[in-house]
Amino acid sequence: YRDLKGELAKQGLTFVDYIFILNDTDGHWDAVSDLIAPQGHICSIVENAHPLNQDKLKSKSAALHWEFMYTRSMYQTADMARQGEILNEVAKLVDNGVVESSLSETLHGLSVESITEAHRKVLEGHMRGKVVVEF
């Protein structure tokens, strides 16, 4: 956390307007709460296991947004068809090479050992991208 704050300071930044949490909401929460700008926006796609102290967000009038891919279909929202449109847009970006896979490592052979190894890598918290176990 201190490294992140220090790196921002090197860029002349104290706060940032937008933060997107892609892993470990609980683990990043203290840093996120400190670094979000007044009236900034935080979005997470990762559930939290513990209550999130929102006192700092309140004093900054910062917004917390949750994104869940299945909300539209689970709740039959009026804009449910929008999810298909979004997926089609992403498919075009992938086909045109604009968006690339986040795959960083492939483990071969579906076994207890390979799944244990993949799980260990994820739990270390230092992995960039995704690990896949293939048959």
C-alpha positions as CSV (number, residue, x, y, z in Angstrom):
1,Y,0.0,0.0,0.0
2,R,2.8,2.4,0.9
3,D,4.5,1.6,-2.4
4,L,1.3,2.6,-4.3
5,K,0.9,5.8,-2.4
6,G,4.6,6.6,-3.0
7,E,4.4,5.9,-6.7
8,L,1.4,8.2,-7.0
9,A,3.4,10.9,-5.1
10,K,6.2,10.5,-7.6
11,Q,3.7,11.5,-10.3
12,G,2.5,14.4,-8.3
13,L,-0.8,12.7,-7.3
14,T,-2.3,12.4,-3.9
15,F,-5.7,11.1,-5.0
16,V,-7.1,9.4,-8.1
17,D,-10.6,9.9,-9.5
18,Y,-11.3,6.2,-10.5
19,I,-10.2,2.9,-9.0
20,F,-11.2,-0.5,-10.4
21,I,-10.7,-3.4,-8.0
22,L,-10.1,-6.7,-9.9
23,N,-9.0,-8.8,-7.0
24,D,-9.0,-8.9,-3.2
25,T,-11.4,-6.1,-2.3
26,D,-10.7,-6.7,1.4
27,G,-6.9,-6.6,0.9
28,H,-7.0,-3.3,-1.1
29,W,-9.7,-1.6,0.8
30,D,-7.5,0.6,3.1
31,A,-5.4,1.8,0.2
32,V,-8.5,2.4,-2.0
33,S,-10.2,4.4,0.8
34,D,-7.2,6.6,1.3
35,L,-6.3,7.1,-2.4
36,I,-9.8,7.8,-3.9
37,A,-10.3,11.5,-4.6
38,P,-13.2,13.4,-3.2
39,Q,-16.2,12.7,-5.3
40,G,-14.3,9.8,-6.9
41,H,-15.6,6.4,-8.0
42,I,-14.6,3.0,-6.9
43,C,-15.8,-0.1,-8.8
44,S,-15.2,-3.7,-7.8
45,I,-16.0,-7.0,-9.4
46,V,-14.8,-9.0,-6.4
47,E,-16.9,-9.7,-3.4
48,N,-15.7,-8.9,0.1
49,A,-15.5,-11.3,3.0
50,H,-15.5,-8.7,5.7
51,P,-17.5,-5.5,6.3
52,L,-15.9,-2.5,4.4
53,N,-15.4,0.6,6.5
54,Q,-16.9,3.3,4.4
55,D,-16.2,6.3,6.7
56,K,-13.6,7.7,4.4
57,L,-15.8,7.4,1.4
58,K,-18.6,9.2,3.2
59,S,-16.4,12.2,4.1
60,K,-15.1,12.3,0.5
61,S,-18.6,11.8,-1.1
62,A,-17.0,9.0,-3.0
63,A,-19.1,6.4,-4.8
64,L,-18.7,2.6,-4.5
65,H,-20.1,0.6,-7.5
66,W,-20.4,-3.1,-7.8
67,E,-20.4,-4.8,-11.2
68,F,-21.7,-8.3,-11.6
69,M,-22.1,-9.8,-15.1
70,Y,-25.3,-11.7,-14.3
71,T,-27.3,-9.0,-12.6
72,R,-29.4,-8.3,-15.7
73,S,-30.4,-12.0,-16.3
74,M,-30.8,-12.8,-12.6
75,Y,-33.2,-9.9,-12.0
76,Q,-34.7,-9.8,-15.5
77,T,-33.9,-6.1,-15.8
78,A,-35.5,-3.9,-18.5
79,D,-32.1,-3.7,-20.3
80,M,-31.3,-7.4,-20.1
81,A,-30.5,-7.6,-23.9
82,R,-27.7,-5.1,-23.3
83,Q,-25.5,-7.9,-21.9
84,G,-25.6,-9.7,-25.3
85,E,-24.7,-6.4,-27.0
86,I,-21.7,-5.9,-24.7
87,L,-20.5,-9.4,-25.3
88,N,-20.7,-8.9,-29.1
89,E,-18.7,-5.7,-28.7
90,V,-16.0,-7.5,-26.8
91,A,-15.9,-10.3,-29.3
92,K,-15.3,-7.7,-32.1
93,L,-12.5,-6.2,-30.1
94,V,-10.9,-9.6,-29.5
95,D,-11.3,-10.5,-33.2
96,N,-9.7,-7.2,-34.2
97,G,-6.7,-7.7,-31.8
98,V,-7.7,-4.6,-29.7
99,V,-8.3,-6.8,-26.6
100,E,-6.0,-9.7,-25.7
101,S,-6.4,-12.6,-23.4
102,S,-5.1,-12.1,-19.8
103,L,-3.8,-15.7,-19.9
104,S,-0.3,-15.8,-18.4
105,E,0.3,-19.5,-17.7
106,T,-1.2,-22.8,-18.7
107,L,-0.7,-25.9,-16.6
108,H,-1.1,-29.2,-18.5
109,G,-3.0,-32.2,-17.2
110,L,-6.1,-32.1,-15.1
111,S,-5.0,-33.6,-11.8
112,V,-5.0,-32.8,-8.1
113,E,-1.4,-31.7,-8.4
114,S,-2.0,-29.2,-11.3
115,I,-5.1,-27.8,-9.6
116,T,-3.2,-27.5,-6.3
117,E,-0.4,-25.7,-8.1
118,A,-2.8,-23.3,-9.9
119,H,-4.5,-22.5,-6.6
120,R,-1.2,-21.9,-4.9
121,K,-0.2,-19.4,-7.5
122,V,-3.4,-17.5,-7.2
123,L,-3.2,-17.4,-3.4
124,E,0.3,-16.0,-3.5
125,G,-1.2,-12.8,-4.7
126,H,1.6,-11.9,-7.1
127,M,0.3,-13.4,-10.3
128,R,-0.4,-11.2,-13.3
129,G,-3.0,-12.5,-15.6
130,K,-4.8,-15.8,-15.4
131,V,-3.7,-19.4,-14.9
132,V,-5.5,-22.2,-16.8
133,V,-5.5,-25.9,-16.2
134,E,-6.1,-27.8,-19.4
135,F,-6.9,-31.4,-20.0
